[in-house]
Amino acid sequence: MEIRQIISFTKIAQFQSFSKAAETLGYSQSTLTVQIQQLEKELDTKLFDRIGKKTILTPPGERFLKYAHIILADINDASLALKDDSELSNALRIGVTDSVCFYKLPPILKYFHEHYPKVNINITINDTDQLIDKMDTGEVDFIYILDQPCYNNNWIKELEAKESIVFVASSNNPLAQTKDIELDDLLTQSFILPEANSVHRRALDNMLSARGYLFKPFLEISSIEFIQHMLRDSNFISYLPYFTVEEAVQAGFLSVLDVKDFHASMYRQIFYHRNKWKTKEMTEFMRLANEM
């Protein structure tokens, strides 16, 4: 049994396709087929069924996949243990949602640049669904998102941190000094909101729709920085993750509104595909994300 056969096996299981796995690994499809045939002969069992255009694991294949992950993880750990631990140099490909990128990544990226200058970092900004697709196809090493809790048996989750989503306005807005604001009264105000495809905006629209509200903001824009600028010294209101406005709130420019019987939250999450080797660079990034 060869390591390359086990790697090929896990890639075919990940993509459910010999052709996609071959393209990713840089093999011809025929080479990959021979590798799996040799592995099946050694294990004396059939690992895959080809049904239509899909290649799926047989029950023995599913059992062997668990051991394949363990074998590759142990090999990776052994390889890392023999390398110089003082310097990180492998590239990182990270998929992030926009709010996380602009408000959570800068201190981590600054730390990496100062301590691990040989690490090249590539960042892809997109919505959760698109990032998950990129992770599943190996285009990014891991993803860092703000969303409702996401789970899948093919993913390993490294972080799940609850974040409040709040109604916010200028500290000079009369509502900033008002307690127990009724939601009906709040929705008569002029709003500036993130675009409808942003995850927290979508959650707000769903919540209001469930309560029977038809709601249209004055302005929709993707830039949270622009929204914050527009809120200051105006009567506009917005709905944003607290961590994106925390600095402005602490400085006294913005205030979180006290809305009666309203509490909303989402979760910052980091996860990567189970078939992905977790490098030292990934481990260090995730450690910093948890600490910062």
WODA-V797613 format. One record per residue. N is the residue number from 1. SS is DSSP state (hx for helix, st for strand, lp for the rest). Layout:
# WODA-V797613
N/SS, N/SS
This chain:
# WODA-V797613
1/lp, 2/lp, 3/hx, 4/hx, 5/hx, 6/hx, 7/hx, 8/hx, 9/hx, 10/hx, 11/hx, 12/hx, 13/hx, 14/hx, 15/hx, 16/lp, 17/lp, 18/hx, 19/hx, 20/hx, 21/hx, 22/hx, 23/hx, 24/hx, 25/hx, 26/lp, 27/lp, 28/lp, 29/hx, 30/hx, 31/hx, 32/hx, 33/hx, 34/hx, 35/hx, 36/hx, 37/hx, 38/hx, 39/hx, 40/hx, 41/hx, 42/hx, 43/hx, 44/lp, 45/lp, 46/lp, 47/lp, 48/st, 49/st, 50/st, 51/st, 52/lp, 53/lp, 54/st, 55/st, 56/st, 57/st, 58/lp, 59/hx, 60/hx, 61/hx, 62/hx, 63/hx, 64/hx, 65/hx, 66/hx, 67/hx, 68/hx, 69/hx, 70/hx, 71/hx, 72/hx, 73/hx, 74/hx, 75/hx, 76/hx, 77/hx, 78/hx, 79/hx, 80/hx, 81/hx, 82/lp, 83/lp, 84/lp, 85/lp, 86/lp, 87/lp, 88/lp, 89/lp, 90/lp, 91/lp, 92/st, 93/st, 94/st, 95/st, 96/st, 97/lp, 98/hx, 99/hx, 100/hx, 101/hx, 102/hx, 103/hx, 104/hx, 105/hx, 106/hx, 107/hx, 108/hx, 109/hx, 110/hx, 111/hx, 112/hx, 113/hx, 114/hx, 115/hx, 116/lp, 117/lp, 118/lp, 119/lp, 120/lp, 121/st, 122/st, 123/st, 124/st, 125/st, 126/lp, 127/lp, 128/hx, 129/hx, 130/hx, 131/hx, 132/hx, 133/hx, 134/hx, 135/hx, 136/hx, 137/lp, 138/lp, 139/lp, 140/lp, 141/lp, 142/st, 143/st, 144/st, 145/st, 146/st, 147/st, 148/lp, 149/lp, 150/lp, 151/lp, 152/lp, 153/lp, 154/lp, 155/st, 156/st, 157/st, 158/st, 159/st, 160/st, 161/st, 162/st, 163/st, 164/st, 165/st, 166/st, 167/st, 168/st, 169/st, 170/st, 171/lp, 172/lp, 173/lp, 174/hx, 175/hx, 176/hx, 177/hx, 178/lp, 179/lp, 180/lp, 181/st, 182/lp, 183/hx, 184/hx, 185/hx, 186/hx, 187/lp, 188/lp, 189/lp, 190/lp, 191/st, 192/st, 193/st, 194/lp, 195/lp, 196/lp, 197/lp, 198/lp, 199/hx, 200/hx, 201/hx, 202/hx, 203/hx, 204/hx, 205/hx, 206/hx, 207/hx, 208/hx, 209/hx, 210/hx, 211/lp, 212/lp, 213/lp, 214/lp, 215/lp, 216/lp, 217/lp, 218/lp, 219/st, 220/st, 221/lp, 222/lp, 223/lp, 224/hx, 225/hx, 226/hx, 227/hx, 228/hx, 229/hx, 230/hx, 231/hx, 232/lp, 233/lp, 234/lp, 235/lp, 236/lp, 237/st, 238/st, 239/st, 240/st, 241/st, 242/hx, 243/hx, 244/hx, 245/hx, 246/hx, 247/hx, 248/hx, 249/hx, 250/hx, 251/lp, 252/lp, 253/lp, 254/st, 255/st, 256/st, 257/lp, 258/lp, 259/st, 260/lp, 261/lp, 262/lp, 263/lp, 264/st, 265/st, 266/st, 267/st, 268/st, 269/st, 270/st, 271/st, 272/st, 273/st, 274/lp, 275/lp, 276/lp, 277/lp, 278/lp, 279/lp, 280/hx, 281/hx, 282/hx, 283/hx, 284/hx, 285/hx, 286/hx, 287/hx, 288/hx, 289/hx, 290/hx, 291/hx, 292/lp
